[in-house]
């Protein structure tokens, strides 16, 4: 049997995919509400295709429990945040899961840590806790909300293990649903590879965001510049935005900063740039309010609370970062709305587009959900700050950066 511990955005799809592929699976989580919902056949979050996968996994006999059980393989998929002071990975959730496993697992069981950790974390934090013969492994997840199931099946997987027998067992397990290449290596290399992947993306986004700031103050159209620069066969600049969110790109690079202070200089600079973008958006809002003679912040609304379009994940959301910045300056919370968020998570939150737009003169597009693109006609009488360059250009639409050329600073 396979016991998957942690039924969040990574653990639940993994458990369901394993079960749907014919494996005997128990899903475990310490959150009673999550287990109760799953037993009622309710999913705790939305993901395209997850409902159908859930039905297939239930048909194959997947079970859910608050308690761990005796199993041959355990997969740990719990959160690994970073300490805001030291910037080092917080291994407390992984350690708690491992200690629980060790109390009940048989000798020679395999414990796979899928949670992202900094290089050397398993050797430092987990291996010293071993009190019986347990085979450790690291198989970091490589999927993104919004396209989880496709990537779970098709992305290459890295398996870090201490011996070839463990590698072979896990390769057979992941091959039951993964058609991508499965690459064996040692545990520390697997740890570093995952952190490097997310750090690479963070640095590239930071370059685009820094270009946006330079172009704004230089009066240039950053989107046109990026479009033309990307015509070069060896240039591929990403698009700027209001910040970086999620539990991967916004978190994992800090592990390198915390573990290698003084060496991870570009990584640190990129993190600072991306973390500064919500405040840059606030500055842009103030500029546009002045230009459009909007004097009352209550006439401004933020569209989008999730960290990316068409998902319901708000972890490290740039919108939440922006609201936190406003609270630090004792500013009133702006009106907010997100079609993917059904429960109240912030002050002054609306639950329909109609209620949100009522009484507003200015809309800030923080997340480019399909809804706002499809309903763009309802914004014709509003001033719009489009931080994702997602809407059709118009006299009422401002970009993240001003330009002295096209559409007169819009």
C-alpha positions in Angstrom: 0.0 0.0 0.0 1.0 3.6 -0.6 0.2 6.2 2.1 0.2 9.8 0.8 0.6 12.3 3.6 -0.6 15.9 2.9 -3.7 16.2 0.6 -3.2 19.7 -0.7 -2.5 21.0 -4.2 0.3 18.4 -4.7 -0.6 15.5 -2.5 -4.2 15.1 -3.5 -3.7 14.9 -7.3 -0.8 12.5 -6.7 -2.8 10.2 -4.5 -5.7 10.3 -6.9 -3.5 9.6 -9.9 -1.8 6.7 -8.1 -5.1 5.2 -7.2 -6.7 5.7 -10.6 -3.7 3.9 -12.1 -4.4 0.8 -10.0 -2.3 1.3 -6.9 -3.7 0.7 -3.3 -3.7 4.2 -1.8 -4.5 5.8 1.5 -4.6 9.6 1.6 -3.8 11.1 5.0 -4.1 14.7 6.3 -4.2 16.3 9.7 -6.9 18.7 8.6 -10.2 17.2 9.7 -12.3 19.4 7.4 -10.3 18.1 4.3 -10.7 14.5 5.2 -14.4 15.0 6.0 -15.0 16.7 2.6 -13.2 14.0 0.7 -15.2 11.3 2.5 -18.3 13.2 1.4 -16.9 13.1 -2.2 -16.2 16.8 -2.2 -12.9 18.3 -3.5 -11.2 20.9 -1.3 -10.0 23.0 -4.3 -10.7 23.3 -8.1 -8.5 21.9 -10.8 -9.4 21.1 -14.3 -10.1 17.3 -14.6 -9.8 16.7 -10.9 -13.5 15.8 -10.5 -13.2 13.0 -13.1 -10.0 11.7 -11.7 -11.5 11.7 -8.2 -14.4 9.6 -9.5 -12.0 7.1 -11.1 -9.8 6.9 -7.9 -12.9 6.3 -5.7 -14.0 3.5 -8.1 -10.5 2.0 -7.6 -10.9 2.1 -3.8 -8.9 5.1 -2.5 -9.4 5.7 1.2 -8.9 8.9 3.3 -7.9 9.1 6.9 -6.6 11.3 9.7 -4.3 8.5 10.7 -1.2 6.9 9.1 -1.3 3.2 8.4 1.2 0.4 7.9 2.5 0.7 4.3 5.4 -0.2 2.1 5.7 3.3 0.6 5.0 6.7 2.1 4.9 9.9 0.1 5.2 13.1 2.0 3.7 16.1 0.3 3.3 18.7 3.1 4.2 22.4 3.0 7.7 23.7 3.3 7.6 27.4 3.9 10.7 29.5 4.6 11.6 31.3 7.8 11.1 35.0 7.1 14.1 36.0 9.2 16.7 33.4 8.3 15.3 32.7 4.8 16.0 29.0 5.4 13.5 26.2 4.7 11.1 25.4 7.5 11.2 21.5 7.7 8.8 21.3 10.7 5.9 19.8 8.7 8.1 17.3 6.9 9.7 16.3 10.3 6.4 15.8 11.9 5.2 13.7 9.0 8.3 11.6 9.1 8.2 11.0 12.8 4.6 9.9 12.5 5.6 7.4 9.8 8.5 6.1 11.7 6.3 5.2 14.6 4.1 2.8 12.6 6.0 1.8 9.4 7.6 -1.6 8.9 11.3 -2.1 8.4 12.6 -1.4 5.0 9.7 0.9 4.1 10.4 3.7 1.6 9.7 7.3 2.5 9.5 9.6 -0.5 9.6 13.3 0.2 7.9 15.2 -2.6 7.9 18.5 -0.7 10.5 21.0 -2.1 13.4 21.4 0.2 16.8 23.1 0.1 19.9 21.0 -1.0 21.1 18.9 2.0 17.8 19.2 4.0 17.1 15.5 4.1 20.6 14.7 5.3 20.5 17.5 7.9 16.9 17.2 9.2 15.6 13.7 8.4 18.5 11.2 8.3 19.6 11.9 11.9 16.0 11.0 13.1 16.2 7.4 11.7 15.6 4.8 14.4 14.9 1.9 12.1 15.7 0.7 8.6 13.9 3.1 6.3 14.8 3.9 2.8 14.8 7.6 2.1 14.1 9.2 -1.3 13.3 12.6 -2.8 11.0 12.9 -5.9 10.2 16.6 -6.1 6.9 17.6 -7.7 7.1 19.5 -10.9 3.5 20.6 -11.6 1.7 23.9 -11.8 -1.9 24.7 -10.7 -4.2 25.0 -13.7 -2.4 22.3 -15.7 -1.6 19.8 -12.9 -3.0 16.6 -14.3 -1.3 16.9 -17.7 2.0 17.8 -16.1 1.7 15.1 -13.5 1.5 12.5 -16.3 3.8 14.1 -18.9 6.6 16.0 -17.1 9.9 14.3 -16.5 10.4 13.1 -12.9 13.6 13.1 -10.9 14.1 10.4 -8.3 16.8 10.9 -5.7 17.6 7.7 -3.7 20.5 6.1 -1.8 20.5 2.8 -3.7 19.5 1.2 -7.0 16.8 -1.0 -5.5 14.9 2.0 -4.2 15.3 3.8 -7.5 13.9 0.8 -9.3 10.9 0.4 -7.0 10.0 4.1 -7.3 10.6 4.2 -11.0 8.0 1.4 -11.3 5.6 3.2 -9.1 5.8 6.6 -10.9 5.7 4.8 -14.3 2.2 3.6 -13.4 1.0 7.0 -14.4 3.9 9.1 -15.6 4.9 8.9 -19.3 7.6 11.4 -19.0 11.3 10.5 -18.5 12.1 9.3 -15.0 15.7 10.3 -14.1 17.5 8.6 -11.2 20.1 10.5 -9.1 21.2 11.0 -5.6 19.0 12.8 -3.0 21.0 16.1 -2.7 21.1 16.5 -6.5 17.4 16.0 -6.7 16.9 18.6 -4.0 19.1 21.2 -5.7 17.5 20.5 -9.2 14.0 21.4 -8.0 15.2 24.6 -6.3 17.2 25.6 -9.3 14.2 25.2 -11.6 12.0 27.6 -9.6 14.9 30.0 -9.1 15.6 30.2 -12.8 12.0 31.2 -13.4 12.1 33.8 -10.6 15.2 35.4 -12.0 13.7 35.6 -15.5 10.5 37.1 -14.2 12.5 39.6 -12.2 14.4 40.7 -15.4 11.0 41.4 -17.1 9.8 43.3 -14.0 12.9 45.4 -13.8 12.6 46.2 -17.5 9.0 47.3 -16.7 10.3 49.8 -14.1 13.0 51.1 -16.3 10.7 51.6 -19.2 8.1 53.3 -17.0 10.5 55.9 -15.7 12.1 56.2 -19.2 8.7 56.7 -21.0 9.0 53.5 -23.1 6.6 50.7 -24.0 8.0 47.7 -22.2 5.7 45.2 -24.1 6.7 46.5 -27.5 10.4 46.4 -26.5 10.1 42.8 -25.2 8.2 41.8 -28.4 10.9 43.1 -30.6 13.8 41.8 -28.5 12.2 38.3 -28.5 12.6 38.3 -32.3 16.2 37.6 -31.7 16.6 33.8 -31.9 18.5 33.6 -28.6 16.3 35.9 -26.6 13.1 34.9 -24.7 12.1 37.6 -22.2 9.0 36.9 -20.1 6.2 39.3 -19.5 6.2 41.7 -16.5 3.4 41.6 -13.9 2.2 42.7 -10.5 4.4 40.3 -8.6 5.2 36.6 -8.1 2.9 34.3 -6.1 2.4 30.6 -5.4 4.2 28.3 -3.1 7.1 27.6 -5.5 8.6 30.5 -7.4 7.9 33.0 -4.5 9.4 30.7 -1.9 12.0 28.2 -3.1 14.7 30.8 -4.2 14.8 32.0 -0.6 16.2 28.6 0.4 19.4 29.3 -1.5 19.6 32.8 -0.1 19.3 31.4 3.4 21.7 28.5 3.0 24.3 30.4 0.9 24.4 34.0 2.1 26.8 36.1 0.2 26.8 33.6 -2.7 23.2 33.7 -4.0 23.4 37.4 -5.0 21.5 37.3 -8.2 18.9 35.2 -6.5 18.5 37.7 -3.7 18.2 40.6 -6.1 15.5 38.8 -8.1 13.5 38.1 -5.0 13.7 41.8 -4.0 12.6 42.9 -7.4 9.6 40.6 -7.6 8.6 41.3 -4.0 8.6 45.0 -4.8 6.1 44.8 -7.7 2.9 45.1 -5.6 4.2 48.4 -4.2 5.1 49.5 -7.7 1.5 48.7 -8.7 0.3 50.9 -5.8 2.5 53.7 -7.1 1.0 53.3 -10.6 -2.5 53.4 -9.1 -1.7 56.7 -7.4 -0.3 58.2 -10.7 -3.4 57.2 -12.6 -5.8 58.5 -9.9 -4.0 61.8 -10.1 -4.2 61.9 -14.0 -7.9 60.9 -14.0 -8.8 63.2 -11.0 -10.0 60.2 -8.9 -9.7 61.5 -5.3 -11.4 58.7 -3.2 -9.6 55.3 -2.9 -13.1 53.8 -2.4 -13.6 54.4 -6.1 -10.8 51.9 -7.0 -11.2 48.1 -7.0 -8.8 45.2 -7.3 -9.9 42.4 -9.7 -8.2 39.1 -8.8 -7.1 37.6 -5.5 -5.4 34.4 -6.8 -1.7 34.4 -7.7 -2.4 33.4 -11.3 -5.3 33.3 -13.8 -8.1 30.7 -13.7 -7.1 28.9 -10.5 -8.3 29.3 -6.9 -4.9 29.3 -5.2 -4.1 32.5 -3.3 -0.8 31.5 -1.7 1.7 34.5 -1.9 -0.8 36.3 -4.1 0.5 39.7 -5.3 -3.0 41.2 -4.5 -2.7 40.0 -0.9 0.8 41.5 -0.8 -0.5 44.8 -2.1 -3.3 44.9 0.6 -0.7 44.1 3.3 1.4 47.0 2.1 -1.6 49.3 2.3 -2.3 48.1 5.9 1.2 48.9 6.9 0.5 52.5 5.8 -2.9 52.5 7.6 -4.7 52.9 4.2 -8.3 51.5 3.8 -8.6 48.2 2.0 -9.7 48.6 -1.6 -12.8 46.8 -2.9 -11.8 43.3 -4.1 -13.3 40.5 -6.2 -12.3 37.2 -7.6 -14.6 34.7 -9.3 -12.6 31.8 -8.2 -12.8 32.6 -4.5 -16.1 31.7 -2.9 -15.3 32.4 0.8 -14.4 35.8 2.4 -10.7 36.0 2.8 -10.2 39.8 2.8 -12.0 42.9 3.9 -14.3 44.7 1.4 -14.6 41.6 -0.8 -17.4 41.1 -3.3 -18.8 37.9 -4.7 -20.2 39.0 -8.1 -18.7 41.0 -10.9 -21.8 43.3 -10.9 -21.5 44.1 -7.2 -17.8 44.7 -7.6 -18.1 47.1 -10.5 -20.9 49.1 -8.9 -19.7 52.5 -7.7 -16.1 52.1 -9.0 -14.4 54.5 -11.3 -11.1 52.5 -11.6 -10.4 48.8 -11.9 -7.0 47.2 -11.4 -6.6 43.9 -13.2 -4.3 41.9 -10.8 -5.2 38.5 -12.2 -6.3 38.0 -15.8 -9.0 35.4 -15.3 -10.9 34.5 -18.5 -14.0 36.1 -16.9 -12.7 39.6 -17.1 -11.4 39.2 -20.6 -14.8 37.8 -21.8 -16.7 40.5 -19.8 -14.4 43.4 -20.9 -17.4 45.3 -22.4 -18.6 46.0 -18.8 -15.5 48.1 -18.2 -16.2 50.6 -21.0 -17.0 53.3 -18.5 -14.2 52.5 -16.1 -10.6 53.5 -15.9 -8.6 50.3 -16.1 -5.0 49.5 -15.0 -4.2 46.2 -16.8 -1.1 44.8 -15.0 -1.0 41.8 -17.3 -1.4 43.4 -20.7 -4.4 41.0 -21.2 -7.2 43.4 -22.3 -7.7 45.1 -25.7 -6.1 48.4 -25.9 -8.4 51.4 -25.4 -8.4 55.0 -24.3 -9.6 53.9 -20.8 -6.9 51.2 -20.4 -3.5 52.0 -18.8 -0.6 49.5 -18.9 1.7 48.6 -16.1 4.2 51.1 -17.5 3.6 54.5 -19.1 4.8 55.3 -22.6 5.6 58.6 -24.3 4.6 57.0 -27.6 1.5 54.9 -28.1 -1.8 56.1 -26.6 -0.2 59.0 -24.6 1.1 57.4 -21.4 -1.5 54.6 -21.5 
